[in-house]
């Protein structure tokens, strides 16, 4: 399996050098930049498997880089771990609401960051490799475009399949309707937000099964997530 591509965006030279060294030793293919504008260019040129993103960087801020990566269909699915010296709870919430998957406050242990990145990569690697993905009692074969639940093949329309795959790539993460729209339909889509609710209902109906819980969770005023049940 090819090395995971990691984009490191950090403007502290000593920290960037340390992290680049540690991740390369773990087998990651690391590209590094201290600049938010260059980070967006690098991500567009060669989509990374994961982004480690400092909040306070040169050029475009980390929070804006995160926002733009989430808006771009090509990078909307890429996990983002934010690094920051901001300890305020509101700042952490803002980072997560913008689209970050995890949030690490400085100072931190490089071992902890390595462990968090490894945990994310274990989750997304099956999708990248075209292998079977499982969340709870639902399995998805991205090569055969086949979905099973408790050994029964489910019949999903193409949009519901893409929506389910998007959820299964990030189990437990809450997506707003806008994020789902961008990630599943694309940023150039003219589909209205309420259309997302229609397809969520169709997906729920397609995967429902007697005696099984609904894995799609509605989060009031936030959006939807998929949980292992």
C-alpha positions in Angstrom: 0.0 0.0 0.0 1.4 3.4 -0.9 2.5 5.8 1.8 -0.2 8.0 3.2 0.1 11.6 1.9 0.2 14.1 4.8 0.1 17.9 4.3 1.6 19.7 7.3 0.8 23.5 7.6 2.8 24.9 10.5 4.8 28.2 10.6 6.9 27.4 13.6 10.1 26.1 11.9 11.4 24.0 14.8 8.0 22.4 15.4 7.5 21.8 11.6 10.9 20.2 11.3 10.3 18.0 14.3 6.8 16.8 13.1 8.0 16.3 9.5 10.9 14.1 10.8 8.6 12.1 13.1 5.9 11.5 10.5 8.5 10.6 7.8 10.0 8.0 10.2 6.5 6.5 10.6 6.3 6.1 6.8 4.2 9.1 5.8 4.8 11.0 2.6 5.0 14.6 4.1 4.7 17.9 2.4 5.2 21.0 4.6 4.4 24.7 4.3 4.1 27.6 6.7 1.7 29.5 4.5 -2.0 29.1 4.2 -2.2 30.2 0.6 0.5 27.7 -0.4 -1.3 25.0 1.5 -4.4 25.5 -0.6 -2.3 25.3 -3.8 -0.5 22.1 -2.6 -3.8 20.5 -1.7 -5.3 21.3 -5.1 -2.2 20.0 -6.9 -2.1 16.7 -5.1 -5.0 15.9 -2.7 -3.5 14.7 0.6 -4.9 11.9 2.7 -4.8 14.0 5.8 -4.0 17.7 6.8 -2.4 18.8 10.0 -3.2 22.5 10.1 -2.1 25.2 12.5 -4.6 27.9 13.3 -2.2 30.9 13.3 -0.1 30.7 10.1 1.2 33.0 7.4 -1.1 34.2 4.7 -4.6 32.8 4.8 -5.5 31.8 8.4 -5.8 28.1 9.3 -9.5 28.4 10.0 -10.1 29.9 6.5 -7.9 27.2 4.9 -10.1 24.6 6.7 -13.2 26.2 5.5 -12.0 26.3 1.9 -10.8 22.7 1.9 -14.3 21.7 3.1 -16.0 23.7 0.4 -13.9 22.1 -2.4 -15.4 18.8 -3.6 -11.9 17.4 -4.2 -10.8 17.9 -0.6 -14.2 18.0 1.3 -13.6 14.4 2.5 -10.0 14.9 3.7 -9.5 14.6 7.5 -8.2 17.8 9.1 -6.5 18.0 12.5 -6.0 21.5 13.8 -3.1 22.7 15.9 -3.6 25.8 18.0 -2.5 27.6 21.2 -6.1 28.8 21.6 -7.5 27.0 24.7 -10.9 28.8 24.8 -13.8 26.4 24.4 -15.5 28.7 21.9 -12.4 28.6 19.7 -12.4 24.8 19.8 -16.0 24.7 18.9 -15.5 27.1 16.1 -12.7 25.0 14.7 -14.8 21.8 14.8 -17.8 23.6 13.3 -15.7 24.8 10.4 -14.9 21.2 9.5 -11.9 20.1 11.6 -12.0 16.4 12.6 -9.8 16.8 15.6 -8.3 19.6 17.7 -4.9 19.5 19.4 -3.9 22.4 21.8 -0.3 23.5 22.1 1.9 22.5 23.7 1.3 18.9 22.9 3.2 15.6 22.7 4.3 14.5 19.2 3.5 11.0 20.3 -0.1 12.0 21.0 -0.4 13.7 17.6 1.1 10.6 15.9 -1.5 8.4 17.7 -4.4 10.7 16.7 -3.3 10.7 13.1 -2.8 6.9 13.1 -6.4 6.5 14.5 -7.8 8.6 11.6 -5.8 6.7 9.0 -7.0 3.4 10.3 -10.5 4.6 9.7 -10.0 6.0 6.2 -7.4 3.6 4.8 -10.0 0.9 3.7 -11.8 3.6 1.6 -8.6 4.8 0.0 -7.6 1.2 -0.8 -11.0 0.2 -2.2 -11.4 -2.3 0.6 -14.7 -3.1 2.5 -15.8 -0.4 4.9 -17.8 -1.3 8.0 -19.7 0.8 10.4 -21.7 -1.2 12.9 -23.7 -3.8 11.1 -23.5 -2.1 7.7 -20.7 -2.9 5.2 -19.9 -1.1 2.0 -17.8 -2.5 -0.9 -16.6 0.6 -2.9 -15.3 -1.5 -5.8 -18.5 -3.5 -6.3 -20.7 -0.6 -5.2 -22.5 -3.1 -2.9 -24.0 -2.4 0.5 -25.0 -5.1 3.0 -26.6 -5.0 6.4 -26.7 -8.2 8.5 -25.7 -10.2 5.3 -28.7 -8.8 3.3 -27.9 -6.7 0.2 -29.5 -3.3 0.3 -30.8 -1.5 -2.7 -29.7 2.1 -2.8 -30.0 4.7 -5.5 -26.8 6.4 -6.7 -27.2 9.5 -4.5 -28.1 7.5 -1.4 -25.0 5.3 -2.1 -22.7 8.4 -2.3 -24.4 9.8 0.8 -23.9 6.6 2.8 -20.3 6.3 1.7 -19.6 9.9 2.7 -21.0 9.1 6.2 -19.1 5.8 6.5 -15.8 7.5 5.7 -16.3 9.7 8.9 -18.4 7.7 11.4 -19.6 9.8 14.4 -18.8 13.1 12.8 -21.6 15.6 12.5 -22.1 17.2 9.1 -24.2 20.2 8.4 -26.5 20.2 5.4 -24.2 22.5 3.6 -21.2 20.2 4.2 -23.2 17.2 3.0 -24.3 19.2 -0.1 -20.7 20.1 -0.9 -19.3 16.7 -0.2 -21.9 14.6 -2.0 -23.2 16.8 -4.7 -20.3 19.2 -5.1 -19.8 22.9 -4.6 -21.0 23.8 -8.1 -24.4 22.1 -7.5 -27.5 24.3 -7.5 -29.4 21.8 -5.3 -31.2 23.4 -2.4 -30.4 22.5 1.2 -33.7 20.9 1.9 -33.0 18.3 -0.8 -30.4 16.9 1.6 -33.3 16.1 4.1 -35.1 14.3 1.3 -32.2 12.0 0.5 -31.5 11.4 4.2 -35.1 10.1 4.5 -34.6 7.9 1.4 -31.3 6.6 2.8 -32.9 5.8 6.1 -35.7 3.9 4.4 -33.2 2.0 2.2 -31.1 0.8 5.1 -33.9 0.2 7.7 -34.4 -3.4 8.9 -36.7 -5.0 11.4 -35.1 -5.1 14.8 -32.2 -2.8 13.8 -31.7 0.7 15.0 -31.4 3.7 12.7 -27.7 4.5 12.4 -28.3 8.0 11.0 -28.6 10.5 13.8 -30.2 13.9 13.5 -28.4 16.5 15.6 -30.7 19.4 16.3 -29.6 22.7 14.7 -26.3 21.0 13.5 -27.0 18.3 10.9 -26.6 14.6 10.7 -24.1 11.9 11.6 -23.8 8.2 11.3 -23.2 6.0 14.4 -22.2 2.4 14.7 -25.3 0.5 16.0 
